[in-house]
């Protein structure tokens, strides 16, 4: 960009980084380095570029790299940003402290945790471990043994974790979200208490504990709070709309000596409330940090204007938002398409046919994505793709280290770091032939109370039937603890011991699982410290390699998993009333998050965008019902997408406009055009998507506010909304 801002020379970097490459809002975000800054970064507006340039700019201005804290939601994201900053400037960018909230919490707690009663050798447990502990406690406390309606281990951890992430009491959460389990509240609270004690007794922390204890550290130790705040003189947070209340509090506390905080996010892409993300964190940021400068990035570098016009209109009706309008200089006039099939099979056939057509036109198959609200929505499509021999990759599923056989191997290494980890001891002992849960628990209890668990293990009187295998285990730990060994060498020793057990435990599919063990072996070679490896496998586990031999595959993905990605062509399936938004989405926050979910999906597309749904959907009780389009599409302005008629193989398009009957085959007489004078405050109306409602306000420009019985307050335009006065 060649212009100047308020007469300031854009090349002030002095020959280092070139700020001329930024647009005006990006430049402001990069160079406003003192005080709090909130950057509202629309989809595809270059937020990563802005963060990268800001890191380099701060260092070039003389800020020590070690004084910059960059918080992201994946370690990969921070690594990529710092690598790019290094290319702009120099290798000093590698000294910036970058990582996830959980990763930085882990680092600080190992350094300063003694201030709140924690040693540096605690073990971090993942979700599966937490559920295993919950199951163990249920059994030991004798809870739910005869009651099939007692909450499962997954539900228990969901509730305990949910109360932490949403910063509300467990009792309140149960009554709000799990009312059907309220009869078991007393037992659930008991499990929560014992779960916390179990972790404390065995030196364990789950993901939530990392954040809770980081916040505790900042709150309870003024000395450490000042040390951390002075150490990190400049804090940056990516994807701020995805933070929970604890993370927001951490940022407030960590910046208390300077307020040099820049958070970047998009309120319109806040879609993770089920994980505890609080949409209002980004909305209230200017109130938490006084004198916040709000900067909006609205120029989109991803999509064509027809796609952006549709996405802008989707979010225009959001009840609460930072108003922004995405625009682009990218050339392209292909209007998004809406296809309505007779049923899910015809919907799937249309998608497959169109994918083939796009591929024939030169679009690589890996640059095409099919997105959906829930994983099961793609089943019919998967069958059609398989029938047409189109290779695809479905995003989601287990992380590499979440599989049972991987957890088996990691248990040995985790014990070397934390000998008090009874969960791992129990897992290892149950691998021994002729050793059951009761025996394993006896051994675990015996060694768990000892000052040296390994010495206690050697002294334990083994039973005749399992003495041989027990001796091998004792010898293994003697080998693992003899001298200093690299993580890779330790892993090889463990794998050699585990291999015969592995092939017996997983006889049905151990050759397939073997690939995971081999993959982990190659990952281990990149580590010098075992502690770092153990932390990374829990905090940032690698993905399991999926799919066939071809590296180029069509992408099928839930919308949540697609966030942050972009594709030349995007299909969003199942955009029907009752499916999108989800049928259980009530009025208010849930409804608004569903709207943002559709916004995220549409903003993944660069050139081609297809919205599809079937007229017939099967209900959970296997009944077919007729459905209409999503209310989010029904409230869009006219001319933003083309409707494609699915009644013939040619799929002839016709411009679909809400303001007329174009695109609809109807024998009814065209209704009289309504005027504002036909309505008054308090009059009753009906809408084909929102149902019955009452007019609450008449506005200029042929707009009026209507409060619908089922969907709450909506602002509608008479030219586009099919309102009927009752």
ABEGO torsion letter per residue (X at the ends): XABBBGGBBAAAAGGBBBAAABBAAAAAAAABABEBBBBBBBBGAGAAAAAAAAAAAAAAAGBBAAABBBBBABAAAAAAAAAAAAAABBAAAAABBBEBAAAAAAAAAAAAAAAAGBBAABBBBBAAAAAAAAAAAAAAAGBGAABAABBBAAAAAAAAAAAAAAGBBAAAAAAAAAAAAAAAAAAAAAAAAAAAAAAAAAGBBBAAAAAAAAAAAAAABAAAAAAAAAABABBBBBGAAABBAAAAAAAAAAAAAAGBBBBBBBAAABAAAAAGBBAAAAAAAAAABBGBBBBBBABBAABBAAAAAAAAAAAAABABBBBBBBBBABBEABBBBBBBBABAAAAAAAAAAAAAAAAAAGBBAAABBBBBABAAAAAAAAAAAAAAGBBBBBBEEBBAAABAAAAAAAAAAAAAABAABAAAAAAAAAABBGBBAAAAAAAAAAAAABABAAAAAAABBBBAAAAAAAAAAAAAAAAAABEBBBAAAAAAAAAAAAAAAAAAABAAAAAAAAAAAAAAAAAAAABABAAAAAAAAAABBBBBBBEBABABBBBBBBAAAABGBBBABBBBBGBBBGAOBBAABBBEAAAAAAAAAAAAAAAABAABBBBBBBABBBBAAGBBBBBBBBAAAAABBBGABBBBBAABAAGBBBBBBAABABGBBBABBBBBBBBAAABBBGBBBBBAAAEBBBBABBBBGGBBBBBBAAAEBBBBBAAABBBBBX
